[in-house]
Amino acid sequence: MDGSVLPDVRRRLPGRGAWLHFDLECLRNAERRRAFPRALRVQGALDVALLREHLQQHGNQATGQPRGRQETRKQVDPS
């Protein structure tokens, strides 16, 4: 594992996953609370740059709604 969190769009990656709303504010809160290492049961900080990029690129394409009020959740998987 290289310490990165990846979006698991197809929900097929092996290993433990965590759910996240399609919302950058939710990602910021998860980072602030150190939720990813706890949910994924890993030690130390994880890099969420790929996940942040995915949310920025595909965030409001997922449901056609503005960011911040979406109910869609995304599974992420450490790699």
PDB file of N, CA, C and O in Angstrom:
ATOM      1  N   MET A   1       0.846  -1.182   0.000  1.00  0.00           N
ATOM      2  CA  MET A   1       0.000   0.000   0.000  1.00  0.00           C
ATOM      3  C   MET A   1       0.882   1.231   0.000  1.00  0.00           C
ATOM      4  O   MET A   1       1.857   1.308   0.747  1.00  0.00           O
ATOM      5  N   ASP A   2       0.533   2.206  -0.850  1.00  0.00           N
ATOM      6  CA  ASP A   2       1.352   3.410  -0.939  1.00  0.00           C
ATOM      7  C   ASP A   2       0.803   4.569  -0.123  1.00  0.00           C
ATOM      8  O   ASP A   2       1.355   5.667  -0.186  1.00  0.00           O
ATOM      9  N   GLY A   3      -0.260   4.365   0.638  1.00  0.00           N
ATOM     10  CA  GLY A   3      -0.796   5.408   1.492  1.00  0.00           C
ATOM     11  C   GLY A   3      -1.757   6.351   0.802  1.00  0.00           C
ATOM     12  O   GLY A   3      -2.021   7.437   1.318  1.00  0.00           O
ATOM     13  N   SER A   4      -2.287   5.972  -0.346  1.00  0.00           N
ATOM     14  CA  SER A   4      -3.248   6.799  -1.076  1.00  0.00           C
ATOM     15  C   SER A   4      -4.643   6.213  -0.943  1.00  0.00           C
ATOM     16  O   SER A   4      -4.820   4.999  -0.843  1.00  0.00           O
ATOM     17  N   VAL A   5      -5.630   7.101  -0.942  1.00  0.00           N
ATOM     18  CA  VAL A   5      -7.029   6.696  -0.937  1.00  0.00           C
ATOM     19  C   VAL A   5      -7.545   6.879  -2.353  1.00  0.00           C
ATOM     20  O   VAL A   5      -7.414   7.955  -2.936  1.00  0.00           O
ATOM     21  N   LEU A   6      -8.136   5.816  -2.909  1.00  0.00           N
ATOM     22  CA  LEU A   6      -8.635   5.841  -4.286  1.00  0.00           C
ATOM     23  C   LEU A   6     -10.153   5.750  -4.307  1.00  0.00           C
ATOM     24  O   LEU A   6     -10.745   5.065  -3.474  1.00  0.00           O
ATOM     25  N   PRO A   7     -10.791   6.438  -5.258  1.00  0.00           N
ATOM     26  CA  PRO A   7     -12.227   6.214  -5.440  1.00  0.00           C
ATOM     27  C   PRO A   7     -12.448   4.858  -6.092  1.00  0.00           C
ATOM     28  O   PRO A   7     -11.792   4.527  -7.079  1.00  0.00           O
ATOM     29  N   ASP A   8     -13.343   4.095  -5.561  1.00  0.00           N
ATOM     30  CA  ASP A   8     -13.664   2.776  -6.110  1.00  0.00           C
ATOM     31  C   ASP A   8     -15.005   2.887  -6.834  1.00  0.00           C
ATOM     32  O   ASP A   8     -16.044   2.480  -6.314  1.00  0.00           O
ATOM     33  N   VAL A   9     -14.961   3.439  -8.031  1.00  0.00           N
ATOM     34  CA  VAL A   9     -16.163   3.762  -8.789  1.00  0.00           C
ATOM     35  C   VAL A   9     -17.017   2.537  -9.052  1.00  0.00           C
ATOM     36  O   VAL A   9     -18.241   2.593  -8.934  1.00  0.00           O
ATOM     37  N   ARG A  10     -16.383   1.438  -9.404  1.00  0.00           N
ATOM     38  CA  ARG A  10     -17.115   0.209  -9.725  1.00  0.00           C
ATOM     39  C   ARG A  10     -17.359  -0.678  -8.507  1.00  0.00           C
ATOM     40  O   ARG A  10     -18.017  -1.712  -8.612  1.00  0.00           O
ATOM     41  N   ARG A  11     -16.834  -0.278  -7.361  1.00  0.00           N
ATOM     42  CA  ARG A  11     -16.974  -1.047  -6.116  1.00  0.00           C
ATOM     43  C   ARG A  11     -16.433  -2.460  -6.262  1.00  0.00           C
ATOM     44  O   ARG A  11     -17.058  -3.431  -5.835  1.00  0.00           O
ATOM     45  N   ARG A  12     -15.263  -2.554  -6.873  1.00  0.00           N
ATOM     46  CA  ARG A  12     -14.666  -3.871  -7.137  1.00  0.00           C
ATOM     47  C   ARG A  12     -13.254  -4.038  -6.564  1.00  0.00           C
ATOM     48  O   ARG A  12     -12.711  -5.142  -6.605  1.00  0.00           O
ATOM     49  N   LEU A  13     -12.657  -2.985  -6.040  1.00  0.00           N
ATOM     50  CA  LEU A  13     -11.294  -3.099  -5.533  1.00  0.00           C
ATOM     51  C   LEU A  13     -11.268  -3.982  -4.286  1.00  0.00           C
ATOM     52  O   LEU A  13     -12.200  -3.951  -3.482  1.00  0.00           O
ATOM     53  N   PRO A  14     -10.214  -4.760  -4.129  1.00  0.00           N
ATOM     54  CA  PRO A  14     -10.117  -5.626  -2.949  1.00  0.00           C
ATOM     55  C   PRO A  14      -9.803  -4.808  -1.706  1.00  0.00           C
ATOM     56  O   PRO A  14      -9.303  -3.687  -1.787  1.00  0.00           O
ATOM     57  N   GLY A  15     -10.097  -5.375  -0.593  1.00  0.00           N
ATOM     58  CA  GLY A  15      -9.732  -4.744   0.668  1.00  0.00           C
ATOM     59  C   GLY A  15     -10.888  -4.008   1.308  1.00  0.00           C
ATOM     60  O   GLY A  15     -12.028  -4.044   0.845  1.00  0.00           O
ATOM     61  N   ARG A  16     -10.550  -3.354   2.369  1.00  0.00           N
ATOM     62  CA  ARG A  16     -11.522  -2.627   3.174  1.00  0.00           C
ATOM     63  C   ARG A  16     -11.871  -1.307   2.506  1.00  0.00           C
ATOM     64  O   ARG A  16     -10.995  -0.665   1.926  1.00  0.00           O
ATOM     65  N   GLY A  17     -13.105  -0.894   2.571  1.00  0.00           N
ATOM     66  CA  GLY A  17     -13.536   0.369   1.978  1.00  0.00           C
ATOM     67  C   GLY A  17     -14.182   1.276   3.009  1.00  0.00           C
ATOM     68  O   GLY A  17     -14.420   0.876   4.148  1.00  0.00           O
ATOM     69  N   ALA A  18     -14.458   2.491   2.598  1.00  0.00           N
ATOM     70  CA  ALA A  18     -15.153   3.473   3.428  1.00  0.00           C
ATOM     71  C   ALA A  18     -16.076   4.268   2.520  1.00  0.00           C
ATOM     72  O   ALA A  18     -15.780   4.452   1.339  1.00  0.00           O
ATOM     73  N   TRP A  19     -17.183   4.735   3.058  1.00  0.00           N
ATOM     74  CA  TRP A  19     -18.150   5.494   2.270  1.00  0.00           C
ATOM     75  C   TRP A  19     -17.957   6.982   2.501  1.00  0.00           C
ATOM     76  O   TRP A  19     -17.618   7.422   3.599  1.00  0.00           O
ATOM     77  N   LEU A  20     -18.182   7.747   1.434  1.00  0.00           N
ATOM     78  CA  LEU A  20     -18.046   9.200   1.498  1.00  0.00           C
ATOM     79  C   LEU A  20     -19.094   9.812   0.580  1.00  0.00           C
ATOM     80  O   LEU A  20     -19.289   9.345  -0.543  1.00  0.00           O
ATOM     81  N   HIS A  21     -19.773  10.861   1.056  1.00  0.00           N
ATOM     82  CA  HIS A  21     -20.716  11.576   0.196  1.00  0.00           C
ATOM     83  C   HIS A  21     -19.946  12.243  -0.944  1.00  0.00           C
ATOM     84  O   HIS A  21     -18.777  12.594  -0.786  1.00  0.00           O
ATOM     85  N   PHE A  22     -20.589  12.414  -2.064  1.00  0.00           N
ATOM     86  CA  PHE A  22     -19.995  13.103  -3.216  1.00  0.00           C
ATOM     87  C   PHE A  22     -19.984  14.600  -2.927  1.00  0.00           C
ATOM     88  O   PHE A  22     -20.700  15.363  -3.575  1.00  0.00           O
ATOM     89  N   ASP A  23     -19.182  15.019  -1.964  1.00  0.00           N
ATOM     90  CA  ASP A  23     -19.191  16.398  -1.487  1.00  0.00           C
ATOM     91  C   ASP A  23     -17.804  16.737  -0.934  1.00  0.00           C
ATOM     92  O   ASP A  23     -17.286  16.026  -0.073  1.00  0.00           O
ATOM     93  N   LEU A  24     -17.215  17.811  -1.424  1.00  0.00           N
ATOM     94  CA  LEU A  24     -15.884  18.201  -0.954  1.00  0.00           C
ATOM     95  C   LEU A  24     -15.894  18.581   0.524  1.00  0.00           C
ATOM     96  O   LEU A  24     -14.899  18.371   1.219  1.00  0.00           O
ATOM     97  N   GLU A  25     -16.986  19.127   1.008  1.00  0.00           N
ATOM     98  CA  GLU A  25     -17.074  19.472   2.428  1.00  0.00           C
ATOM     99  C   GLU A  25     -17.036  18.214   3.293  1.00  0.00           C
ATOM    100  O   GLU A  25     -16.434  18.212   4.367  1.00  0.00           O
ATOM    101  N   CYS A  26     -17.668  17.164   2.832  1.00  0.00           N
ATOM    102  CA  CYS A  26     -17.624  15.886   3.547  1.00  0.00           C
ATOM    103  C   CYS A  26     -16.184  15.350   3.580  1.00  0.00           C
ATOM    104  O   CYS A  26     -15.736  14.825   4.600  1.00  0.00           O
ATOM    105  N   LEU A  27     -15.477  15.487   2.472  1.00  0.00           N
ATOM    106  CA  LEU A  27     -14.075  15.058   2.418  1.00  0.00           C
ATOM    107  C   LEU A  27     -13.233  15.873   3.401  1.00  0.00           C
ATOM    108  O   LEU A  27     -12.410  15.314   4.126  1.00  0.00           O
ATOM    109  N   ARG A  28     -13.437  17.184   3.425  1.00  0.00           N
ATOM    110  CA  ARG A  28     -12.683  18.037   4.366  1.00  0.00           C
ATOM    111  C   ARG A  28     -12.956  17.630   5.813  1.00  0.00           C
ATOM    112  O   ARG A  28     -12.037  17.567   6.630  1.00  0.00           O
ATOM    113  N   ASN A  29     -14.217  17.357   6.125  1.00  0.00           N
ATOM    114  CA  ASN A  29     -14.557  16.924   7.485  1.00  0.00           C
ATOM    115  C   ASN A  29     -13.913  15.586   7.824  1.00  0.00           C
ATOM    116  O   ASN A  29     -13.418  15.397   8.935  1.00  0.00           O
ATOM    117  N   ALA A  30     -13.917  14.667   6.883  1.00  0.00           N
ATOM    118  CA  ALA A  30     -13.290  13.355   7.115  1.00  0.00           C
ATOM    119  C   ALA A  30     -11.790  13.505   7.350  1.00  0.00           C
ATOM    120  O   ALA A  30     -11.225  12.832   8.213  1.00  0.00           O
ATOM    121  N   GLU A  31     -11.148  14.380   6.589  1.00  0.00           N
ATOM    122  CA  GLU A  31      -9.712  14.616   6.790  1.00  0.00           C
ATOM    123  C   GLU A  31      -9.453  15.233   8.158  1.00  0.00           C
ATOM    124  O   GLU A  31      -8.553  14.807   8.880  1.00  0.00           O
ATOM    125  N   ARG A  32     -10.248  16.238   8.507  1.00  0.00           N
ATOM    126  CA  ARG A  32     -10.070  16.939   9.778  1.00  0.00           C
ATOM    127  C   ARG A  32     -10.246  15.979  10.954  1.00  0.00           C
ATOM    128  O   ARG A  32      -9.519  16.064  11.944  1.00  0.00           O
ATOM    129  N   ARG A  33     -11.203  15.076  10.842  1.00  0.00           N
ATOM    130  CA  ARG A  33     -11.491  14.118  11.913  1.00  0.00           C
ATOM    131  C   ARG A  33     -10.613  12.875  11.852  1.00  0.00           C
ATOM    132  O   ARG A  33     -10.721  11.996  12.708  1.00  0.00           O
ATOM    133  N   ARG A  34      -9.735  12.795  10.833  1.00  0.00           N
ATOM    134  CA  ARG A  34      -8.865  11.635  10.627  1.00  0.00           C
ATOM    135  C   ARG A  34      -9.689  10.353  10.505  1.00  0.00           C
ATOM    136  O   ARG A  34      -9.359   9.324  11.093  1.00  0.00           O
ATOM    137  N   ALA A  35     -10.763  10.442   9.732  1.00  0.00           N
ATOM    138  CA  ALA A  35     -11.700   9.332   9.612  1.00  0.00           C
ATOM    139  C   ALA A  35     -11.178   8.206   8.717  1.00  0.00           C
ATOM    140  O   ALA A  35     -11.485   7.040   8.962  1.00  0.00           O
ATOM    141  N   PHE A  36     -10.400   8.533   7.692  1.00  0.00           N
ATOM    142  CA  PHE A  36      -9.952   7.489   6.769  1.00  0.00           C
ATOM    143  C   PHE A  36      -9.023   6.471   7.425  1.00  0.00           C
ATOM    144  O   PHE A  36      -9.264   5.271   7.287  1.00  0.00           O
ATOM    145  N   PRO A  37      -7.984   6.887   8.124  1.00  0.00           N
ATOM    146  CA  PRO A  37      -7.135   5.868   8.765  1.00  0.00           C
ATOM    147  C   PRO A  37      -7.915   4.998   9.749  1.00  0.00           C
ATOM    148  O   PRO A  37      -7.668   3.796   9.855  1.00  0.00           O
ATOM    149  N   ARG A  38      -8.850   5.606  10.463  1.00  0.00           N
ATOM    150  CA  ARG A  38      -9.647   4.851  11.433  1.00  0.00           C
ATOM    151  C   ARG A  38     -10.587   3.880  10.712  1.00  0.00           C
ATOM    152  O   ARG A  38     -10.671   2.710  11.087  1.00  0.00           O
ATOM    153  N   ALA A  39     -11.293   4.353   9.683  1.00  0.00           N
ATOM    154  CA  ALA A  39     -12.244   3.501   8.971  1.00  0.00           C
ATOM    155  C   ALA A  39     -11.546   2.382   8.202  1.00  0.00           C
ATOM    156  O   ALA A  39     -12.058   1.267   8.104  1.00  0.00           O
ATOM    157  N   LEU A  40     -10.378   2.694   7.662  1.00  0.00           N
ATOM    158  CA  LEU A  40      -9.661   1.711   6.850  1.00  0.00           C
ATOM    159  C   LEU A  40      -8.675   0.884   7.672  1.00  0.00           C
ATOM    160  O   LEU A  40      -7.996   0.001   7.149  1.00  0.00           O
ATOM    161  N   ARG A  41      -8.612   1.185   8.958  1.00  0.00           N
ATOM    162  CA  ARG A  41      -7.751   0.464   9.906  1.00  0.00           C
ATOM    163  C   ARG A  41      -6.297   0.430   9.453  1.00  0.00           C
ATOM    164  O   ARG A  41      -5.685  -0.632   9.338  1.00  0.00           O
ATOM    165  N   VAL A  42      -5.761   1.621   9.198  1.00  0.00           N
ATOM    166  CA  VAL A  42      -4.349   1.760   8.853  1.00  0.00           C
ATOM    167  C   VAL A  42      -3.721   2.781   9.788  1.00  0.00           C
ATOM    168  O   VAL A  42      -4.412   3.621  10.365  1.00  0.00           O
ATOM    169  N   GLN A  43      -2.420   2.700   9.929  1.00  0.00           N
ATOM    170  CA  GLN A  43      -1.685   3.630  10.770  1.00  0.00           C
ATOM    171  C   GLN A  43      -1.236   4.835   9.956  1.00  0.00           C
ATOM    172  O   GLN A  43      -0.880   4.696   8.786  1.00  0.00           O
ATOM    173  N   GLY A  44      -1.251   5.992  10.554  1.00  0.00           N
ATOM    174  CA  GLY A  44      -0.722   7.184   9.919  1.00  0.00           C
ATOM    175  C   GLY A  44      -1.692   7.854   8.955  1.00  0.00           C
ATOM    176  O   GLY A  44      -2.802   7.378   8.720  1.00  0.00           O
ATOM    177  N   ALA A  45      -1.238   8.963   8.412  1.00  0.00           N
ATOM    178  CA  ALA A  45      -2.058   9.757   7.494  1.00  0.00           C
ATOM    179  C   ALA A  45      -2.114   9.102   6.118  1.00  0.00           C
ATOM    180  O   ALA A  45      -1.195   8.391   5.712  1.00  0.00           O
ATOM    181  N   LEU A  46      -3.204   9.357   5.416  1.00  0.00           N
ATOM    182  CA  LEU A  46      -3.378   8.856   4.061  1.00  0.00           C
ATOM    183  C   LEU A  46      -3.493  10.033   3.097  1.00  0.00           C
ATOM    184  O   LEU A  46      -4.035  11.083   3.443  1.00  0.00           O
ATOM    185  N   ASP A  47      -2.982   9.846   1.900  1.00  0.00           N
ATOM    186  CA  ASP A  47      -3.048  10.877   0.868  1.00  0.00           C
ATOM    187  C   ASP A  47      -4.402  10.780   0.159  1.00  0.00           C
ATOM    188  O   ASP A  47      -4.738   9.732  -0.394  1.00  0.00           O
ATOM    189  N   VAL A  48      -5.173  11.860   0.174  1.00  0.00           N
ATOM    190  CA  VAL A  48      -6.497  11.862  -0.453  1.00  0.00           C
ATOM    191  C   VAL A  48      -6.533  12.712  -1.717  1.00  0.00           C
ATOM    192  O   VAL A  48      -7.613  13.082  -2.177  1.00  0.00           O
ATOM    193  N   ALA A  49      -5.377  13.027  -2.285  1.00  0.00           N
ATOM    194  CA  ALA A  49      -5.318  13.889  -3.472  1.00  0.00           C
ATOM    195  C   ALA A  49      -6.097  13.300  -4.651  1.00  0.00           C
ATOM    196  O   ALA A  49      -6.814  14.031  -5.333  1.00  0.00           O
ATOM    197  N   LEU A  50      -5.970  11.997  -4.903  1.00  0.00           N
ATOM    198  CA  LEU A  50      -6.695  11.370  -6.012  1.00  0.00           C
ATOM    199  C   LEU A  50      -8.201  11.394  -5.774  1.00  0.00           C
ATOM    200  O   LEU A  50      -8.978  11.594  -6.708  1.00  0.00           O
ATOM    201  N   LEU A  51      -8.602  11.193  -4.544  1.00  0.00           N
ATOM    202  CA  LEU A  51     -10.018  11.240  -4.199  1.00  0.00           C
ATOM    203  C   LEU A  51     -10.561  12.658  -4.366  1.00  0.00           C
ATOM    204  O   LEU A  51     -11.645  12.846  -4.918  1.00  0.00           O
ATOM    205  N   ARG A  52      -9.813  13.654  -3.892  1.00  0.00           N
ATOM    206  CA  ARG A  52     -10.228  15.057  -4.028  1.00  0.00           C
ATOM    207  C   ARG A  52     -10.370  15.424  -5.508  1.00  0.00           C
ATOM    208  O   ARG A  52     -11.342  16.068  -5.902  1.00  0.00           O
ATOM    209  N   GLU A  53      -9.405  15.014  -6.316  1.00  0.00           N
ATOM    210  CA  GLU A  53      -9.457  15.290  -7.751  1.00  0.00           C
ATOM    211  C   GLU A  53     -10.690  14.650  -8.385  1.00  0.00           C
ATOM    212  O   GLU A  53     -11.367  15.270  -9.206  1.00  0.00           O
ATOM    213  N   HIS A  54     -10.975  13.411  -8.002  1.00  0.00           N
ATOM    214  CA  HIS A  54     -12.153  12.713  -8.527  1.00  0.00           C
ATOM    215  C   HIS A  54     -13.439  13.472  -8.154  1.00  0.00           C
ATOM    216  O   HIS A  54     -14.320  13.648  -8.995  1.00  0.00           O
ATOM    217  N   LEU A  55     -13.540  13.912  -6.915  1.00  0.00           N
ATOM    218  CA  LEU A  55     -14.724  14.651  -6.487  1.00  0.00           C
ATOM    219  C   LEU A  55     -14.859  15.973  -7.237  1.00  0.00           C
ATOM    220  O   LEU A  55     -15.964  16.361  -7.615  1.00  0.00           O
ATOM    221  N   GLN A  56     -13.749  16.662  -7.451  1.00  0.00           N
ATOM    222  CA  GLN A  56     -13.792  17.930  -8.169  1.00  0.00           C
ATOM    223  C   GLN A  56     -14.214  17.730  -9.620  1.00  0.00           C
ATOM    224  O   GLN A  56     -14.964  18.541 -10.163  1.00  0.00           O
ATOM    225  N   GLN A  57     -13.742  16.668 -10.247  1.00  0.00           N
ATOM    226  CA  GLN A  57     -14.050  16.423 -11.656  1.00  0.00           C
ATOM    227  C   GLN A  57     -15.447  15.862 -11.866  1.00  0.00           C
ATOM    228  O   GLN A  57     -16.105  16.202 -12.849  1.00  0.00           O
ATOM    229  N   HIS A  58     -15.910  15.010 -10.961  1.00  0.00           N
ATOM    230  CA  HIS A  58     -17.153  14.284 -11.189  1.00  0.00           C
ATOM    231  C   HIS A  58     -18.242  14.595 -10.175  1.00  0.00           C
ATOM    232  O   HIS A  58     -19.315  13.994 -10.224  1.00  0.00           O
ATOM    233  N   GLY A  59     -17.995  15.500  -9.276  1.00  0.00           N
ATOM    234  CA  GLY A  59     -18.934  15.758  -8.184  1.00  0.00           C
ATOM    235  C   GLY A  59     -20.340  16.070  -8.615  1.00  0.00           C
ATOM    236  O   GLY A  59     -21.262  15.363  -8.208  1.00  0.00           O
ATOM    237  N   ASN A  60     -20.558  17.104  -9.428  1.00  0.00           N
ATOM    238  CA  ASN A  60     -21.931  17.416  -9.783  1.00  0.00           C
ATOM    239  C   ASN A  60     -22.386  16.706 -11.041  1.00  0.00           C
ATOM    240  O   ASN A  60     -23.531  16.895 -11.452  1.00  0.00           O
ATOM    241  N   GLN A  61     -21.552  15.902 -11.671  1.00  0.00           N
ATOM    242  CA  GLN A  61     -21.996  15.090 -12.791  1.00  0.00           C
ATOM    243  C   GLN A  61     -22.738  13.848 -12.300  1.00  0.00           C
ATOM    244  O   GLN A  61     -23.527  13.259 -13.038  1.00  0.00           O
ATOM    245  N   ALA A  62     -22.483  13.454 -11.056  1.00  0.00           N
ATOM    246  CA  ALA A  62     -23.052  12.207 -10.540  1.00  0.00           C
ATOM    247  C   ALA A  62     -24.579  12.253 -10.491  1.00  0.00           C
ATOM    248  O   ALA A  62     -25.237  11.289 -10.884  1.00  0.00           O
ATOM    249  N   THR A  63     -25.143  13.345 -10.019  1.00  0.00           N
ATOM    250  CA  THR A  63     -26.601  13.411  -9.898  1.00  0.00           C
ATOM    251  C   THR A  63     -27.188  14.624 -10.586  1.00  0.00           C
ATOM    252  O   THR A  63     -28.411  14.762 -10.631  1.00  0.00           O
ATOM    253  N   GLY A  64     -26.364  15.510 -11.126  1.00  0.00           N
ATOM    254  CA  GLY A  64     -26.863  16.718 -11.757  1.00  0.00           C
ATOM    255  C   GLY A  64     -27.245  17.795 -10.764  1.00  0.00           C
ATOM    256  O   GLY A  64     -27.821  18.813 -11.150  1.00  0.00           O
ATOM    257  N   GLN A  65     -26.935  17.592  -9.486  1.00  0.00           N
ATOM    258  CA  GLN A  65     -27.262  18.559  -8.452  1.00  0.00           C
ATOM    259  C   GLN A  65     -26.015  19.354  -8.098  1.00  0.00           C
ATOM    260  O   GLN A  65     -24.898  18.880  -8.307  1.00  0.00           O
ATOM    261  N   PRO A  66     -26.192  20.563  -7.564  1.00  0.00           N
ATOM    262  CA  PRO A  66     -25.022  21.310  -7.107  1.00  0.00           C
ATOM    263  C   PRO A  66     -24.359  20.597  -5.940  1.00  0.00           C
ATOM    264  O   PRO A  66     -25.028  19.912  -5.166  1.00  0.00           O
ATOM    265  N   ARG A  67     -23.060  20.753  -5.811  1.00  0.00           N
ATOM    266  CA  ARG A  67     -22.335  20.127  -4.706  1.00  0.00           C
ATOM    267  C   ARG A  67     -22.842  20.668  -3.382  1.00  0.00           C
ATOM    268  O   ARG A  67     -23.317  21.800  -3.292  1.00  0.00           O
ATOM    269  N   GLY A  68     -22.732  19.846  -2.373  1.00  0.00           N
ATOM    270  CA  GLY A  68     -23.100  20.262  -1.033  1.00  0.00           C
ATOM    271  C   GLY A  68     -24.448  19.710  -0.586  1.00  0.00           C
ATOM    272  O   GLY A  68     -24.688  19.611   0.617  1.00  0.00           O
ATOM    273  N   ARG A  69     -25.335  19.350  -1.506  1.00  0.00           N
ATOM    274  CA  ARG A  69     -26.645  18.848  -1.128  1.00  0.00           C
ATOM    275  C   ARG A  69     -26.940  17.493  -1.734  1.00  0.00           C
ATOM    276  O   ARG A  69     -28.102  17.110  -1.865  1.00  0.00           O
ATOM    277  N   GLN A  70     -25.923  16.778  -2.096  1.00  0.00           N
ATOM    278  CA  GLN A  70     -26.128  15.486  -2.734  1.00  0.00           C
ATOM    279  C   GLN A  70     -26.214  14.391  -1.692  1.00  0.00           C
ATOM    280  O   GLN A  70     -25.554  14.445  -0.654  1.00  0.00           O
ATOM    281  N   GLU A  71     -27.018  13.417  -1.977  1.00  0.00           N
ATOM    282  CA  GLU A  71     -27.156  12.273  -1.090  1.00  0.00           C
ATOM    283  C   GLU A  71     -26.354  11.078  -1.578  1.00  0.00           C
ATOM    284  O   GLU A  71     -26.279  10.062  -0.887  1.00  0.00           O
ATOM    285  N   THR A  72     -25.751  11.185  -2.762  1.00  0.00           N
ATOM    286  CA  THR A  72     -24.971  10.090  -3.319  1.00  0.00           C
ATOM    287  C   THR A  72     -23.699   9.897  -2.504  1.00  0.00           C
ATOM    288  O   THR A  72     -23.029  10.870  -2.157  1.00  0.00           O
ATOM    289  N   ARG A  73     -23.367   8.657  -2.200  1.00  0.00           N
ATOM    290  CA  ARG A  73     -22.138   8.350  -1.469  1.00  0.00           C
ATOM    291  C   ARG A  73     -21.217   7.567  -2.375  1.00  0.00           C
ATOM    292  O   ARG A  73     -21.659   6.885  -3.299  1.00  0.00           O
ATOM    293  N   LYS A  74     -19.923   7.675  -2.097  1.00  0.00           N
ATOM    294  CA  LYS A  74     -18.906   7.020  -2.897  1.00  0.00           C
ATOM    295  C   LYS A  74     -18.078   6.131  -1.990  1.00  0.00           C
ATOM    296  O   LYS A  74     -17.682   6.545  -0.900  1.00  0.00           O
ATOM    297  N   GLN A  75     -17.816   4.911  -2.434  1.00  0.00           N
ATOM    298  CA  GLN A  75     -16.933   4.044  -1.680  1.00  0.00           C
ATOM    299  C   GLN A  75     -15.507   4.328  -2.094  1.00  0.00           C
ATOM    300  O   GLN A  75     -15.211   4.495  -3.277  1.00  0.00           O
ATOM    301  N   VAL A  76     -14.625   4.381  -1.110  1.00  0.00           N
ATOM    302  CA  VAL A  76     -13.203   4.585  -1.385  1.00  0.00           C
ATOM    303  C   VAL A  76     -12.434   3.403  -0.852  1.00  0.00           C
ATOM    304  O   VAL A  76     -12.886   2.716   0.064  1.00  0.00           O
ATOM    305  N   ASP A  77     -11.281   3.169  -1.420  1.00  0.00           N
ATOM    306  CA  ASP A  77     -10.504   2.014  -1.028  1.00  0.00           C
ATOM    307  C   ASP A  77      -9.037   2.412  -0.965  1.00  0.00           C
ATOM    308  O   ASP A  77      -8.549   3.066  -1.886  1.00  0.00           O
ATOM    309  N   PRO A  78      -8.322   2.043   0.084  1.00  0.00           N
ATOM    310  CA  PRO A  78      -6.899   2.351   0.135  1.00  0.00           C
ATOM    311  C   PRO A  78      -6.142   1.476  -0.873  1.00  0.00           C
ATOM    312  O   PRO A  78      -6.542   0.348  -1.158  1.00  0.00           O
ATOM    313  N   SER A  79      -5.082   2.002  -1.385  1.00  0.00           N
ATOM    314  CA  SER A  79      -4.303   1.164  -2.291  1.00  0.00           C
ATOM    315  C   SER A  79      -2.835   1.282  -1.979  1.00  0.00           C
ATOM    316  O   SER A  79      -2.011   0.647  -2.638  1.00  0.00           O
TER     317      SER A  79
END
